[in-house]
Amino acid sequence: MAIGRPVSLTNNVASKTISVTATASQTLFTVTGGYRINQVAVFRNGVRLADGSDFTARDGATVTLLSAAAVNDVLEFQIFDDFRVADAIINASAEQTISGNLTVTGTITGVGTVTGSTVTGAAIGISSGGTVVGAAKTLNFIGTGNTFAMDGDTVNISIAGGGGGGGGLGTAINYEDGTTSPFSYFDRETTVSANLMLDATKAGASESIIVSVIPNINISSGVAVTVGAGKTMIIDVLQIGDL
């Protein structure tokens, strides 16, 4: 398939000549491969015939002599056509398909949707705080509190939850410019609204201590919080409720 600017009709033409030998009184001749209407010249024994006076050619397939040929007359049909490139990419065509591999050196710019099951070799640059740290083929968001938003060609990733300022407890309180301050916060009261089993599947395979920095833990009616074997629960580990 040709790539690049499609070739359109031009003043450059290609031609071919087809010769046939007539039978006695033959008037109808089929032109092998056909012709473009008004783009065929007819010769009879080397003499050019006039369209409309000596012959008609109006269907793109046959030529009719107005005066029957004699046996062994030689009819020549000179076919004119434009120069074209087969399978060119056509500008503004509704749908086109390229089979095989396509290698492009430079930038590909497009509008629409890119659909595919596998993208091989593609990479995305990753920055932290505006500093480039590398590139990857996949971004995998895990855990709770992970969100991302598009900002032009950039994906802004926000991670909410603990691990900020104030010793890593609670939710970080940032400065006006978005940087982390030394403070964090957590709610004074919270409610457990669904059954919760605190066993080896959620609180470690070995003996462990389950803690909460929130002083007031309310259990909704009909909800059970079960502390499994080998687990110890401590509410208000920082004793905030005594302040």
C-alpha positions as CSV (number, residue, x, y, z in Angstrom):
1,M,0.0,0.0,0.0
2,A,1.4,3.4,-0.9
3,I,2.0,5.8,2.0
4,G,2.0,9.5,1.8
5,R,0.2,12.0,-0.5
6,P,-2.3,10.0,-2.7
7,V,-1.8,10.3,-6.4
8,S,-4.8,11.9,-8.1
9,L,-5.8,12.3,-11.8
10,T,-3.1,14.3,-13.7
11,N,-2.4,15.3,-17.3
12,N,0.0,12.4,-17.5
13,V,-1.5,9.4,-19.3
14,A,-0.7,5.8,-19.9
15,S,-1.8,4.0,-23.1
16,K,-2.1,0.5,-24.5
17,T,-3.0,-0.8,-27.9
18,I,-5.1,-3.9,-28.5
19,S,-5.3,-5.4,-32.0
20,V,-7.9,-7.8,-33.3
21,T,-8.6,-9.4,-36.8
22,A,-12.1,-9.0,-38.1
23,T,-14.3,-11.6,-39.6
24,A,-16.4,-11.0,-42.6
25,S,-19.0,-8.2,-42.1
26,Q,-18.1,-7.9,-38.4
27,T,-19.3,-4.6,-36.8
28,L,-19.2,-5.3,-33.0
29,F,-15.8,-5.7,-31.2
30,T,-15.2,-6.3,-27.5
31,V,-12.2,-4.4,-26.2
32,T,-10.2,-6.6,-23.7
33,G,-10.0,-4.8,-20.4
34,G,-12.4,-2.1,-21.4
35,Y,-11.8,1.6,-21.9
36,R,-12.8,5.0,-20.5
37,I,-15.5,6.6,-22.6
38,N,-14.1,9.2,-25.0
39,Q,-10.6,7.9,-24.2
40,V,-10.2,5.4,-27.0
41,A,-8.8,5.7,-30.6
42,V,-9.8,3.2,-33.3
43,F,-7.6,2.3,-36.3
44,R,-8.7,0.1,-39.3
45,N,-5.8,-1.2,-41.3
46,G,-3.7,1.7,-40.0
47,V,-6.2,4.4,-40.8
48,R,-7.7,6.3,-37.9
49,L,-11.5,6.3,-37.7
50,A,-13.6,9.2,-36.6
51,D,-15.8,8.7,-33.5
52,G,-19.4,9.1,-34.4
53,S,-18.8,9.0,-38.2
54,D,-17.0,5.7,-38.5
55,F,-17.6,4.0,-35.1
56,T,-19.3,4.4,-31.7
57,A,-17.8,3.6,-28.3
58,R,-20.3,4.5,-25.5
59,D,-20.3,1.6,-23.0
60,G,-16.7,1.3,-22.0
61,A,-16.5,-2.3,-23.2
62,T,-17.4,-2.6,-26.9
63,V,-16.8,-0.6,-30.1
64,T,-19.3,-0.7,-33.0
65,L,-18.2,0.0,-36.6
66,L,-20.8,1.9,-38.6
67,S,-19.4,0.3,-41.8
68,A,-18.9,-3.5,-41.5
69,A,-15.3,-4.8,-41.6
70,A,-14.0,-7.1,-44.3
71,V,-12.5,-10.5,-43.4
72,N,-8.9,-10.1,-42.1
73,D,-9.3,-6.3,-41.5
74,V,-7.0,-5.4,-38.6
75,L,-8.7,-3.2,-36.0
76,E,-6.5,-1.5,-33.4
77,F,-7.9,0.1,-30.2
78,Q,-5.6,2.6,-28.5
79,I,-6.7,3.0,-24.9
80,F,-5.8,6.1,-22.9
81,D,-5.9,6.1,-19.1
82,D,-4.6,8.3,-16.2
83,F,-1.6,7.3,-14.1
84,R,-2.8,6.0,-10.7
85,V,-1.3,4.2,-7.7
86,A,-3.2,1.2,-6.5
87,D,-4.1,1.0,-2.7
88,A,-3.0,4.5,-1.9
89,I,-4.2,6.1,1.4
90,I,-6.9,8.4,0.4
91,N,-7.5,11.7,2.1
92,A,-10.7,11.9,4.1
93,S,-11.7,8.4,3.3
94,A,-14.2,7.0,5.8
95,E,-12.3,3.8,6.6
96,Q,-9.0,2.4,5.5
97,T,-6.9,-0.6,6.5
98,I,-3.2,-1.1,6.5
99,S,-2.1,-4.8,6.8
100,G,1.4,-5.6,8.2
101,N,3.8,-3.6,10.2
102,L,4.0,0.2,10.0
103,T,7.2,2.0,11.0
104,V,7.1,5.8,11.3
105,T,10.1,8.0,12.2
106,G,8.8,11.3,13.7
107,T,5.6,12.3,15.4
108,I,2.2,10.8,14.8
109,T,-0.7,13.2,15.5
110,G,-4.3,12.1,15.4
111,V,-7.8,12.9,16.5
112,G,-10.0,10.0,17.6
113,T,-9.7,6.8,19.5
114,V,-6.8,4.4,19.5
115,T,-8.0,0.8,19.9
116,G,-5.8,-2.2,20.4
117,S,-5.4,-5.3,22.6
118,T,-1.6,-4.8,23.1
119,V,0.7,-1.8,22.8
120,T,4.3,-3.0,22.5
121,G,7.2,-0.7,23.3
122,A,5.1,2.3,24.4
123,A,6.2,4.1,27.5
124,I,5.0,7.0,29.7
125,G,7.3,9.4,31.5
126,I,6.9,9.5,35.3
127,S,7.6,12.5,37.4
128,S,7.6,13.1,41.1
129,G,7.1,16.7,42.3
130,G,8.0,17.8,38.8
131,T,11.2,15.8,38.6
132,V,11.4,13.0,36.0
133,V,12.1,9.7,37.7
134,G,11.8,7.3,34.7
135,A,9.4,5.7,32.3
136,A,7.0,2.7,32.4
137,K,4.6,0.9,30.2
138,T,2.0,0.4,32.9
139,L,0.7,2.5,35.8
140,N,-1.0,0.3,38.4
141,F,-3.0,2.1,41.1
142,I,-3.4,0.0,44.2
143,G,-4.8,0.6,47.7
144,T,-7.5,3.1,48.8
145,G,-7.3,6.9,48.3
146,N,-5.6,6.7,44.9
147,T,-7.1,9.1,42.3
148,F,-5.9,10.6,39.1
149,A,-7.0,13.4,36.8
150,M,-6.1,14.5,33.3
151,D,-4.5,18.0,32.9
152,G,-3.8,18.3,29.2
153,D,-1.1,15.7,28.4
154,T,-0.3,15.1,32.1
155,V,-2.0,12.8,34.5
156,N,-2.1,14.2,38.1
157,I,-2.1,11.5,40.7
158,S,-3.3,12.2,44.2
159,I,-2.9,9.8,47.1
160,A,-5.1,10.6,50.1
161,G,-4.9,9.1,53.6
162,G,-2.2,8.7,56.2
163,G,1.5,9.0,55.8
164,G,1.7,12.8,55.6
165,G,3.0,15.3,58.1
166,G,2.5,15.2,61.8
167,G,4.5,12.0,62.3
168,G,2.6,10.0,59.7
169,L,-0.7,9.8,61.6
170,G,-4.0,10.9,60.1
171,T,-4.5,12.9,57.0
172,A,-1.8,15.5,56.1
173,I,-2.6,19.2,56.2
174,N,-0.9,20.9,53.3
175,Y,0.4,24.5,52.8
176,E,-1.3,26.8,50.3
177,D,1.1,25.7,47.6
178,G,0.2,22.0,48.1
179,T,3.4,21.0,50.0
180,T,3.1,19.0,53.2
181,S,3.0,20.9,56.5
182,P,4.0,19.3,59.9
183,F,0.3,18.9,60.8
184,S,-2.3,16.2,60.2
185,Y,-5.7,15.5,61.4
186,F,-8.1,12.7,62.2
187,D,-11.8,12.7,63.1
188,R,-12.7,12.5,66.8
189,E,-15.5,10.0,66.2
190,T,-16.2,7.4,63.6
191,T,-18.8,4.6,63.0
192,V,-18.3,1.0,62.0
193,S,-21.2,0.3,59.7
194,A,-20.5,-3.2,58.5
195,N,-19.5,-6.5,60.0
196,L,-15.8,-6.7,60.5
197,M,-13.7,-9.8,61.4
198,L,-10.3,-8.9,62.7
199,D,-8.5,-12.2,62.2
200,A,-5.5,-13.5,60.3
201,T,-7.0,-12.6,56.9
202,K,-7.0,-8.9,57.8
203,A,-4.8,-8.3,60.8
204,G,-1.6,-10.3,60.2
205,A,-0.9,-14.0,60.2
206,S,0.8,-13.9,63.6
207,E,-0.2,-12.3,66.9
208,S,-0.8,-8.6,66.4
209,I,-2.1,-5.5,68.1
210,I,-5.0,-3.7,66.3
211,V,-5.0,0.0,67.2
212,S,-7.1,3.2,66.5
213,V,-6.1,6.8,67.0
214,I,-9.8,7.8,66.9
215,P,-11.1,8.0,70.5
216,N,-14.7,7.3,69.9
217,I,-15.6,4.2,67.8
218,N,-19.4,3.7,67.4
219,I,-20.8,0.3,66.2
220,S,-24.0,0.5,64.2
221,S,-27.0,-1.5,65.4
222,G,-26.8,-5.0,64.2
223,V,-23.1,-4.8,63.2
224,A,-20.5,-7.1,64.8
225,V,-16.8,-6.4,65.1
226,T,-15.1,-9.6,66.1
227,V,-11.5,-9.7,67.4
228,G,-10.0,-13.0,66.3
229,A,-7.7,-15.3,68.3
230,G,-4.2,-13.9,68.9
231,K,-5.4,-10.3,68.2
232,T,-5.5,-7.4,70.7
233,M,-7.5,-4.3,70.1
234,I,-6.5,-0.9,71.5
235,I,-8.9,2.1,71.0
236,D,-7.5,5.6,71.3
237,V,-3.9,4.4,71.3
238,L,-2.7,8.1,71.7
239,Q,-5.2,8.6,74.6
240,I,-6.7,11.6,72.7
241,G,-9.9,11.2,74.7
242,D,-8.1,12.2,77.9
243,L,-6.9,15.6,76.6
